[in-house]
C-alpha cells in the first residue's frame, strides 16, 4: 500500500475491522517511512453498468454520486460522514439487485429517497438537477407533490 503522504510503498496494518454494513473492510495503517497514519477500505468489486437516459452504458462510479450529493448539501448541516454513509447505502442497494445493469433513473430515485429523509433543501437541490427543472413551476410541483 502506497502512503498518501510520502509515497513510500511499505506500511503496517495497525487495526482491521469489518464495516457496520459488512460490505467492506476498514484498515488503519501506518507508513514505515514518515510514520503518518491513514485509513484504507477494501470492498468486493462487482462491476455495475449504468444505463444513461440516451442508452449509453458506463461503469458505475460512486464518486459521481458523492459529488452530486456534496453539491446538493453545500452549506447545509450535513456532515461528510453522513454523505459517505448515503453513498455506501446507495451502492449496497444497487449491488443487491439481480442485474449488473442499473438505469440512472433508479440511482437518482434511490438518492432522492435518502436525501429526503436527511435534508429537504438538499433533496430539492438534487431533484432540480436530476429531474431537470426548467422553471419555478417545476420547483412548485416538486414541493407540492413530495411534501
C-alpha positions in Angstrom: 0.0 0.0 0.0 1.4 3.4 -1.0 1.5 6.1 1.7 -0.7 9.1 0.6 1.7 11.5 2.4 5.2 10.5 1.3 4.6 7.8 -1.4 6.6 5.1 0.4 5.3 1.7 -0.5 5.7 -0.1 2.8 3.1 0.2 5.5 2.0 -1.8 8.5 -1.6 -2.6 9.4 -2.4 -1.4 12.9 -6.1 -2.4 13.0 -8.6 -4.1 10.8 -12.4 -4.3 11.2 -15.4 -5.0 9.2 -17.7 -2.0 8.4 -21.1 -1.8 10.1 -22.8 -2.9 6.9 -20.4 -5.8 6.4 -19.6 -4.7 2.9 -16.1 -3.5 3.4 -13.0 -4.0 5.5 -11.5 -0.9 7.2 -7.8 -1.0 7.8 -5.9 1.6 9.9 -2.3 1.8 8.5 1.0 3.4 9.4 3.7 4.4 6.9 7.1 2.8 7.8 8.9 5.8 6.5 7.1 9.0 7.7 5.1 7.3 10.5 1.8 9.0 9.5 -1.4 7.1 9.8 -4.2 6.7 7.3 -7.3 4.5 6.7 -8.0 2.3 3.7 -11.1 0.4 2.8 -11.4 -2.9 0.9 -14.6 -3.7 -0.9 -15.7 -6.6 -3.0 -15.6 -5.4 -6.6 -18.7 -6.2 -8.7 -18.9 -4.4 -12.0 -22.1 -2.4 -12.3 -23.1 -0.7 -15.6 -25.2 2.4 -15.5 -27.7 2.8 -18.4 -27.9 6.5 -19.2 -31.0 8.3 -20.5 -29.7 8.2 -24.1 -29.0 4.5 -23.8 -25.2 4.7 -23.4 -23.7 2.4 -20.8 -20.9 3.4 -18.5 -19.2 1.9 -15.4 -20.8 2.8 -12.1 -18.8 5.5 -10.3 -19.6 6.1 -6.6 -17.6 9.3 -6.8 -20.2 10.8 -9.2 -22.9 10.1 -6.7 -20.8 11.6 -3.9 -20.1 14.7 -6.0 -23.8 15.2 -6.7 -24.8 14.8 -3.1 -22.0 17.1 -2.0 -23.3 19.8 -4.3 -26.8 19.3 -3.1 -25.7 19.6 0.5 -23.4 22.6 0.1 -23.7 24.9 3.1 -26.3 22.6 4.7 -25.9 20.9 8.1 -25.0 17.5 6.6 -21.6 16.0 7.6 -19.2 14.4 5.2 -19.5 11.2 7.2 -23.3 11.2 6.6 -22.7 11.8 2.9 -20.3 8.9 2.7 -22.8 6.8 4.5 -25.5 7.7 2.0 -23.2 6.8 -0.9 -22.4 3.5 0.8 -26.1 2.7 1.2 -26.8 3.5 -2.4 -24.0 1.3 -3.6 -25.1 -1.5 -1.3 -28.7 -1.2 -2.5 -27.5 -1.4 -6.2 -25.3 -4.4 -5.5 -28.2 -6.3 -4.0 -30.1 -6.1 -7.3 -30.1 -9.1 -9.6 -29.0 -7.2 -12.6 -25.5 -5.7 -13.2 -27.1 -3.1 -15.4 -28.8 -0.3 -13.5 -30.6 2.7 -15.0 -29.5 6.2 -14.0 -33.2 6.8 -13.1 -33.0 4.0 -10.5 -29.9 5.5 -8.9 -31.4 9.0 -8.9 -34.6 7.8 -7.2 -32.6 6.0 -4.5 -30.5 9.1 -3.8 -33.6 11.3 -3.7 -35.3 8.9 -1.2 -32.3 9.0 1.1 -31.8 12.8 0.9 -35.4 13.5 1.6 -35.0 11.8 5.0 -32.0 13.9 5.8 -32.4 17.4 4.5 -35.3 18.8 2.4 -33.3 21.6 0.9 -30.6 19.2 -0.3 -33.3 16.9 -1.6 -34.8 19.8 -3.6 -31.4 20.9 -5.0 -30.6 17.3 -6.1 -34.1 16.9 -7.6 -33.8 20.2 -9.5 -30.7 18.8 -11.4 -31.8 15.1 -11.5 -35.3 15.9 -12.7 -34.0 18.7 -15.0 -36.2 21.6 -13.6 -36.6 24.4 -16.2 -38.6 27.0 -14.3 -40.2 27.9 -11.0 -43.3 25.9 -11.8 -41.2 22.7 -11.7 -40.0 23.6 -8.2 -43.5 24.3 -7.1 -44.8 21.0 -8.5 -42.0 19.0 -6.8 -42.6 20.7 -3.5 -46.3 20.2 -3.6 -46.1 16.6 -4.8 -43.3 15.4 -2.5 -44.1 17.1 0.9 
